[in-house]
């Protein structure tokens, strides 16, 4: 992803991982969730999920910015707003 710098790994799970990235043009941080696509999870299902997720508005759900599929590496990338935890605020 051109235009972004990966800064650190925020977490990982069974289906993928999430990184803290920096948008070089705006100097804004985002969380980039990378999900491994498998034969069980069709791309149609993933696109449907991303469209429905983008419509959700709730104070406890992190807003969704964009998503795209890396077909070559069979990955689904979801760009979301990044919020520091209370602990991170106290440490910074």
C-alpha positions in Angstrom: 0.0 0.0 0.0 1.7 3.1 -1.2 1.2 6.2 0.8 1.2 4.4 4.1 3.9 3.4 6.6 3.4 0.3 8.8 4.4 1.3 12.3 3.6 -1.7 14.5 1.5 -4.8 15.0 -1.5 -4.1 17.1 -2.8 -7.7 17.4 -3.3 -11.0 15.6 -5.8 -13.8 15.6 -6.9 -16.9 13.8 -7.9 -15.2 10.6 -5.4 -12.4 10.3 -3.7 -9.5 12.0 -4.1 -5.7 12.6 -1.4 -3.1 12.1 -1.0 0.5 13.1 -0.3 2.5 9.9 0.4 6.1 9.1 -1.0 7.9 6.1 2.0 9.9 4.8 -0.1 12.6 3.1 -2.3 13.4 6.2 -0.1 12.2 9.0 -3.1 10.4 10.4 -3.0 7.0 12.0 -5.3 4.1 11.0 -5.8 0.5 12.0 -5.3 -1.9 9.0 -7.0 -5.2 9.5 -5.7 -8.0 7.2 -7.9 -11.1 6.8 -6.7 -14.2 5.1 -9.2 -15.3 2.4 -9.9 -19.0 2.3 -12.0 -21.1 0.0 -14.6 -21.2 2.8 -14.9 -17.4 2.8 -15.9 -16.3 -0.7 -15.1 -12.8 -1.8 -18.8 -12.1 -2.3 -19.4 -12.8 1.3 -16.5 -10.5 2.3 -17.7 -7.6 0.1 -21.3 -8.0 1.5 -19.9 -7.9 5.0 -17.8 -4.8 4.3 -20.8 -3.0 2.8 -22.9 -3.8 5.8 -20.2 -2.9 8.2 -19.7 0.5 6.6 -23.4 1.3 7.3 -23.1 0.6 11.1 -23.1 3.7 13.3 -22.6 2.9 17.0 -20.4 4.5 19.7 -18.8 1.1 20.6 -17.9 0.2 17.0 -14.8 1.6 15.3 -15.7 3.4 12.1 -14.8 1.7 8.8 -13.0 3.8 6.2 -12.3 1.6 3.2 -11.7 -2.0 2.2 -10.0 -3.8 -0.7 -9.0 -7.3 -1.8 -5.4 -8.2 -2.6 -6.2 -11.0 -5.0 -2.6 -11.9 -5.6 -1.9 -12.6 -1.9 -5.5 -13.7 -1.1 -6.0 -11.0 1.6 -8.9 -8.7 2.5 -7.7 -5.4 3.9 -10.0 -3.2 6.0 -8.9 0.4 6.8 -10.4 1.7 10.1 -10.0 4.7 12.3 -7.5 4.2 15.1 -8.2 5.1 18.7 -5.6 5.0 21.4 -6.5 3.1 24.5 -6.6 4.8 27.9 -3.3 3.2 28.8 -1.6 4.5 25.6 -2.8 8.1 26.4 -1.4 7.8 29.9 2.0 6.6 28.5 2.3 9.3 25.8 
